[in-house]
């Protein structure tokens, strides 16, 4: 690993200037390098700090780090470090209650941050009101008082037997496929605008129509599986951009939408986040596990299949997870927090860097056209446009090193409209340079790639259709 230049912050937490500097962002200070330095410095005298993140149905995951003792001269730096770790964990795994087992000053600080009106007011209300439907709590305690881990994941998917329906609900189109014993026998893609419709019945009619159309192409339906952007708990969309126009007083109809559809079809139905289905499709195609999928589109979306082939039920909302600790890092427009993934791995990053690259994007056009405008500059060899995608690649290299602290991963699939054509090639080239130089032990075991023909063999619709398990008696009775 290269030597680095330190940049102390006012709270005694040292930032690190990376060896590879994004050509359009000299101020970038990767989270992974600062964390590694802190961990090295704290190791000789460090004490344990254990996070226990409790989700729905009593599921709880643990994450342990070491920090300076409270009487250490560097103890003040614990607060920044612990808060950034918790922020990442909260959006990676989710939590309605977080146990903080360790120095009391850290637990009380995090309790203050993640409270109504606190520094992380957005996160507090988001987890409380939109995801888990109960008050979010941080519980300071001793390490021995953190409950035992209960977080084994589910072996969802990979069931290709029988007649199945797979669907994917996107922001601009909805896709559905009829799948018979793993083969697509019918598929359709229909343009729709779900984000503009405030009536839950519109969404119900559109989705049930798609499913019944697919059903009509098979002799029977044994199961249905689907994917959609958003946070799903037990087939219930808790937060989803598709339904952003639904008034709060009617959102309970959306929460129960897929349960209603399941009962009407009278077959097993499973709906999960589209990022997890993408990771599942990649795992099925590669015939490997430990897959993290990252989609760079309007924002950053992610999904994960663990090394045992399970879907963990985590949020994987890496758009909100910090990757840059620079005090001048850009702020996320929704949460207000700085240095989070949405500003580094999406078209938002392209738009942010374009003026620095000497590219003025026309106003008054949709974001998709704005991205195409900059991509055309890239294809034409515009030097500034090349630097945009090189910067994203460097961001990604350091982010993957950071993600490896939280995910046990063997493969990373990079996809989304920002990775098409030359842009994807530049991103991968720069990311690999960073990994090979900064974390060679990770680079040696991690495969980072764009989807190729092999990984496209199992599409989103087949992976979605494979989610529910069907008992053999169902086929025999049909």
Beta strands, then each sheet from edge to edge (+ up, - down):
strand 1: 5-8
strand 2: 14-17
strand 3: 47-54
strand 4: 60-67
strand 5: 97-101
strand 6: 137-141
strand 7: 163-169
strand 8: 173-180
strand 9: 183-191
strand 10: 223-228
strand 11: 231-233
strand 12: 236-239
strand 13: 268-273
strand 14: 291-296
strand 15: 300-305
strand 16: 411-415
strand 17: 447-450
sheet 1: 1+ 2-
sheet 2: 4+ 3- 5+ 6+
sheet 3: 9+ 8- 7+ 10+ 13+
sheet 4: 11+ 12-
sheet 5: 15+ 14- 16- 17-
end
